[in-house]
Amino acid sequence: MLDALKKRRAIRQFKTCEVERDKIETLLEAATYAPNDRMREPWHFYVLQGDSLKRYEQVALDYLQKRFPTKPHLVESSIEAMKKTPLVIVVTSAIVDHDEGATKDNTFAVSSAIMSMWLMAEHLGLGMVWRTRGVGLVHETALHQFIGASDEEQLIGTLCIGYPAEEITTEKKRTPFAEKTTWL
Ligand SMILES: Cc1cc2nc3c(=O)[nH]c(=O)nc-3n(C[C@H](O)[C@H](O)[C@H](O)COP(=O)(O)O)c2cc1C
């Protein structure tokens, strides 16, 4: 298990081939077994491929051009990366009316679900990156509207998935846990 966790990487370059439907369903099934408070199962998944993904690209392009008017190269490289992404899954979490604690717990549960998807993706020979910023559009209303999410949902992750076209060989640097741990 430790080996799998150490090997997991953010993959951002993908081959153009499609991800098979059964593999997508396995990713979604993996997510649904994540721990969650009071069994609210607060996640929802929006699967974008083909035409819907092309429309997403346009939404991302419009947003990036407005957000970074002086950085056309940044906009172009971000959109190029999207064009080579065969599958996007946007994951949302349920907002609990008048209950900030429960809403936060839902976010934690959905984050756990995304981690399960990430590990499952690697197990299936796929690569994945969880994006929030830039083309991730998680903090923007544009993507929320585009996928048709309700006001009772918040976006947690834009998962870019595909067969890896890169192998990351650089060492995975992490601060040793001893420096992040207080034994009481
Ligand atoms: C909540 C969250 C948001 C992230 N947002 C982005 C993002 O917007 N763009 C991106 O390229 N990577 C994003 N990442 C991926 C991280 O950059 C990546 O996990 C980190 O560099 C560590 O690399 P590793 O996953 O290979 O260990 C995000 C990861 C998390 C958990």
The ligand as an SDF file (V2000), in Angstrom:
LIG
                    3D

 31 33  0  0  0  0  0  0  0  0999 V2000
   -6.9160   20.0320   -4.2540 C   0  0  0  0  0  0  0  0  0  0  0  0
   -5.8870   19.9320   -5.3370 C   0  0  0  0  0  0  0  0  0  0  0  0
   -5.8740   20.8590   -6.3670 C   0  0  0  0  0  0  0  0  0  0  0  0
   -4.9480   20.7560   -7.4140 C   0  0  0  0  0  0  0  0  0  0  0  0
   -5.0170   21.6570   -8.4470 N   0  0  0  0  0  0  0  0  0  0  0  0
   -4.1820   21.5340   -9.4890 C   0  0  0  0  0  0  0  0  0  0  0  0
   -4.3000   22.4200  -10.5970 C   0  0  0  0  0  0  0  0  0  0  0  0
   -5.1610   23.2830  -10.6410 O   0  0  0  0  0  0  0  0  0  0  0  0
   -3.4400   22.2610  -11.6240 N   0  0  0  0  0  0  0  0  0  0  0  0
   -2.4810   21.2880  -11.6170 C   0  0  0  0  0  0  0  0  0  0  0  0
   -1.7210   21.1920  -12.5850 O   0  0  0  0  0  0  0  0  0  0  0  0
   -2.3520   20.4130  -10.5800 N   0  0  0  0  0  0  0  0  0  0  0  0
   -3.1870   20.5040   -9.5190 C   0  0  0  0  0  0  0  0  0  0  0  0
   -3.1080   19.6210   -8.4810 N   0  0  0  0  0  0  0  0  0  0  0  0
   -2.1080   18.5250   -8.5110 C   0  0  0  0  0  0  0  0  0  0  0  0
   -0.8990   18.8960   -7.6700 C   0  0  0  0  0  0  0  0  0  0  0  0
   -0.1800   19.9350   -8.3050 O   0  0  0  0  0  0  0  0  0  0  0  0
   -0.0220   17.6480   -7.4680 C   0  0  0  0  0  0  0  0  0  0  0  0
   -0.7650   16.6730   -6.7940 O   0  0  0  0  0  0  0  0  0  0  0  0
    1.2320   18.0160   -6.6820 C   0  0  0  0  0  0  0  0  0  0  0  0
    2.1200   18.7360   -7.4910 O   0  0  0  0  0  0  0  0  0  0  0  0
    1.9830   16.8160   -6.1270 C   0  0  0  0  0  0  0  0  0  0  0  0
    2.3860   15.9530   -7.1600 O   0  0  0  0  0  0  0  0  0  0  0  0
    1.9860   14.4080   -7.1230 P   0  0  0  0  0  0  0  0  0  0  0  0
    0.4710   14.3380   -7.1720 O   0  0  0  0  0  0  0  0  0  0  0  0
    2.6290   13.8030   -8.3510 O   0  0  0  0  0  0  0  0  0  0  0  0
    2.5020   13.8010   -5.8460 O   0  0  0  0  0  0  0  0  0  0  0  0
   -3.9950   19.7030   -7.4150 C   0  0  0  0  0  0  0  0  0  0  0  0
   -4.0110   18.7630   -6.3710 C   0  0  0  0  0  0  0  0  0  0  0  0
   -4.9450   18.8710   -5.3420 C   0  0  0  0  0  0  0  0  0  0  0  0
   -4.9690   17.8340   -4.2480 C   0  0  0  0  0  0  0  0  0  0  0  0
  1  2  1  0
  2  3  1  0
  2 30  2  0
  3  4  2  0
  4  5  1  0
  4 28  1  0
  5  6  2  0
  6  7  1  0
  6 13  1  0
  7  8  2  0
  7  9  1  0
  9 10  1  0
 10 11  2  0
 10 12  1  0
 12 13  2  0
 13 14  1  0
 14 15  1  0
 14 28  1  0
 15 16  1  0
 16 17  1  0
 16 18  1  0
 18 19  1  0
 18 20  1  0
 20 21  1  0
 20 22  1  0
 22 23  1  0
 23 24  1  0
 24 25  2  0
 24 26  1  0
 24 27  1  0
 28 29  2  0
 29 30  1  0
 30 31  1  0
M  END
$$$$
